[in-house]
Amino acid sequence: LRRLLRSGRRASSVAPGKFERVSTGGIIRSALAIAVGLLGIIVPLLPGTLLVYAAIAVWAVVERNPVSWAVLAAVTLVIGVSLLVKYLWPARRMRAAEVGGVSLGAGAVLGVIGFFVIPVVGLVVGFVLGVYLAELVHRHDQRRAWASTVHAVKGAALSVGVELAGGLIATAAWVVGLLLTQ
């Protein structure tokens, strides 16, 4: 990975006490990986947050200076907190709205099926349909089933929003670190 990011520079070419810098090509590769990761948060095809974190971690390891380590520490904290909040906050709201775990599971299963049946929007359509049908079976009332479905969709959107915010803050920290090290 270091070779790929340094684009052929050898570690021995750096004078003692000096820090290596990631090449322009390496920075571009890191930026592309981060962009794909951010896209993966919105369209859950790829492990978005993991990709953002991995790109920043590789940059920090190759850069090997105090600023890059500080950026990696900050990014680790930001992404860790965002992942924790991503799961706790929406789950708490859905529990308060009495949306059951079985309904969310049905939404997830139909969301995956919908993803393959209807390209692009099938994941959302399948999730909504799955939650609605499970809540309808559970509650026997269309109005209450739809209200629960709306809460589940809001919870899922909140979860994606929190994860995206964490990814964007991590990206901003990387950009600041990048500017400080260049």
Contacts in CASP RR format, 6 or more apart in sequence:
PFRMAT RR
TARGET T0000
AUTHOR 0000-0000-0000
METHOD contacts of the structure
MODEL  1
LRRLLRSGRRASSVAPGKFERVSTGGIIRSALAIAVGLLGIIVPLLPGTL
LVYAAIAVWAVVERNPVSWAVLAAVTLVIGVSLLVKYLWPARRMRAAEVG
GVSLGAGAVLGVIGFFVIPVVGLVVGFVLGVYLAELVHRHDQRRAWASTV
HAVKGAALSVGVELAGGLIATAAWVVGLLLTQ
1 58 0 8 1.000
1 61 0 8 1.000
1 62 0 8 1.000
2 11 0 8 1.000
2 61 0 8 1.000
2 62 0 8 1.000
4 26 0 8 1.000
4 29 0 8 1.000
5 22 0 8 1.000
5 23 0 8 1.000
5 25 0 8 1.000
5 26 0 8 1.000
5 29 0 8 1.000
5 30 0 8 1.000
5 58 0 8 1.000
5 59 0 8 1.000
5 62 0 8 1.000
6 20 0 8 1.000
6 22 0 8 1.000
6 23 0 8 1.000
6 26 0 8 1.000
6 62 0 8 1.000
7 23 0 8 1.000
7 25 0 8 1.000
7 26 0 8 1.000
8 23 0 8 1.000
9 20 0 8 1.000
9 23 0 8 1.000
11 20 0 8 1.000
14 20 0 8 1.000
19 63 0 8 1.000
19 64 0 8 1.000
19 65 0 8 1.000
19 181 0 8 1.000
20 62 0 8 1.000
20 63 0 8 1.000
20 64 0 8 1.000
20 65 0 8 1.000
21 63 0 8 1.000
21 181 0 8 1.000
21 182 0 8 1.000
22 30 0 8 1.000
22 59 0 8 1.000
22 62 0 8 1.000
22 63 0 8 1.000
26 59 0 8 1.000
26 62 0 8 1.000
27 59 0 8 1.000
27 178 0 8 1.000
30 55 0 8 1.000
30 56 0 8 1.000
30 58 0 8 1.000
30 59 0 8 1.000
30 174 0 8 1.000
31 55 0 8 1.000
33 51 0 8 1.000
33 52 0 8 1.000
33 54 0 8 1.000
33 55 0 8 1.000
34 51 0 8 1.000
34 52 0 8 1.000
34 55 0 8 1.000
34 56 0 8 1.000
34 171 0 8 1.000
34 174 0 8 1.000
36 46 0 8 1.000
36 48 0 8 1.000
36 51 0 8 1.000
37 46 0 8 1.000
37 47 0 8 1.000
37 48 0 8 1.000
37 49 0 8 1.000
37 51 0 8 1.000
37 52 0 8 1.000
37 55 0 8 1.000
38 48 0 8 1.000
38 52 0 8 1.000
38 164 0 8 1.000
38 167 0 8 1.000
38 168 0 8 1.000
38 171 0 8 1.000
39 46 0 8 1.000
39 48 0 8 1.000
40 46 0 8 1.000
40 47 0 8 1.000
40 48 0 8 1.000
40 51 0 8 1.000
41 48 0 8 1.000
41 49 0 8 1.000
41 52 0 8 1.000
41 160 0 8 1.000
41 163 0 8 1.000
41 164 0 8 1.000
41 167 0 8 1.000
42 160 0 8 1.000
42 164 0 8 1.000
44 123 0 8 1.000
49 79 0 8 1.000
49 82 0 8 1.000
49 83 0 8 1.000
49 163 0 8 1.000
49 166 0 8 1.000
49 167 0 8 1.000
52 79 0 8 1.000
52 167 0 8 1.000
52 170 0 8 1.000
52 171 0 8 1.000
53 75 0 8 1.000
53 76 0 8 1.000
53 79 0 8 1.000
53 170 0 8 1.000
56 71 0 8 1.000
56 72 0 8 1.000
56 75 0 8 1.000
56 170 0 8 1.000
56 173 0 8 1.000
56 174 0 8 1.000
57 72 0 8 1.000
57 75 0 8 1.000
59 68 0 8 1.000
59 174 0 8 1.000
59 178 0 8 1.000
60 68 0 8 1.000
60 69 0 8 1.000
60 71 0 8 1.000
60 72 0 8 1.000
61 68 0 8 1.000
63 181 0 8 1.000
65 181 0 8 1.000
67 177 0 8 1.000
67 180 0 8 1.000
67 181 0 8 1.000
68 177 0 8 1.000
68 181 0 8 1.000
71 173 0 8 1.000
71 174 0 8 1.000
71 176 0 8 1.000
71 177 0 8 1.000
74 173 0 8 1.000
75 170 0 8 1.000
75 173 0 8 1.000
75 174 0 8 1.000
78 166 0 8 1.000
78 167 0 8 1.000
78 169 0 8 1.000
78 170 0 8 1.000
78 173 0 8 1.000
79 166 0 8 1.000
79 167 0 8 1.000
79 170 0 8 1.000
81 166 0 8 1.000
82 162 0 8 1.000
82 163 0 8 1.000
82 165 0 8 1.000
82 166 0 8 1.000
82 167 0 8 1.000
82 169 0 8 1.000
83 163 0 8 1.000
85 162 0 8 1.000
86 159 0 8 1.000
86 162 0 8 1.000
86 163 0 8 1.000
87 159 0 8 1.000
89 158 0 8 1.000
89 159 0 8 1.000
89 162 0 8 1.000
90 155 0 8 1.000
90 156 0 8 1.000
90 158 0 8 1.000
90 159 0 8 1.000
90 162 0 8 1.000
93 151 0 8 1.000
93 154 0 8 1.000
93 155 0 8 1.000
93 158 0 8 1.000
94 100 0 8 1.000
94 104 0 8 1.000
94 151 0 8 1.000
94 152 0 8 1.000
94 155 0 8 1.000
97 147 0 8 1.000
97 148 0 8 1.000
97 151 0 8 1.000
97 152 0 8 1.000
98 148 0 8 1.000
99 131 0 8 1.000
99 135 0 8 1.000
99 148 0 8 1.000
99 151 0 8 1.000
99 152 0 8 1.000
100 134 0 8 1.000
100 135 0 8 1.000
100 138 0 8 1.000
100 148 0 8 1.000
102 134 0 8 1.000
102 138 0 8 1.000
103 130 0 8 1.000
103 131 0 8 1.000
103 134 0 8 1.000
103 135 0 8 1.000
103 138 0 8 1.000
103 148 0 8 1.000
103 152 0 8 1.000
104 131 0 8 1.000
104 152 0 8 1.000
105 134 0 8 1.000
106 130 0 8 1.000
106 131 0 8 1.000
106 133 0 8 1.000
106 134 0 8 1.000
107 126 0 8 1.000
107 127 0 8 1.000
107 128 0 8 1.000
107 129 0 8 1.000
107 130 0 8 1.000
107 131 0 8 1.000
107 134 0 8 1.000
107 152 0 8 1.000
108 127 0 8 1.000
109 130 0 8 1.000
110 126 0 8 1.000
110 127 0 8 1.000
110 129 0 8 1.000
110 130 0 8 1.000
110 133 0 8 1.000
111 122 0 8 1.000
111 123 0 8 1.000
111 124 0 8 1.000
111 125 0 8 1.000
111 126 0 8 1.000
111 127 0 8 1.000
111 129 0 8 1.000
111 130 0 8 1.000
112 123 0 8 1.000
113 126 0 8 1.000
114 122 0 8 1.000
114 123 0 8 1.000
114 125 0 8 1.000
114 126 0 8 1.000
115 122 0 8 1.000
115 123 0 8 1.000
115 126 0 8 1.000
118 125 0 8 1.000
118 126 0 8 1.000
127 152 0 8 1.000
127 153 0 8 1.000
127 156 0 8 1.000
128 149 0 8 1.000
128 153 0 8 1.000
131 148 0 8 1.000
131 149 0 8 1.000
131 152 0 8 1.000
131 153 0 8 1.000
132 145 0 8 1.000
132 146 0 8 1.000
132 149 0 8 1.000
135 144 0 8 1.000
135 145 0 8 1.000
135 146 0 8 1.000
135 148 0 8 1.000
135 149 0 8 1.000
136 142 0 8 1.000
136 145 0 8 1.000
138 145 0 8 1.000
139 145 0 8 1.000
139 148 0 8 1.000
END
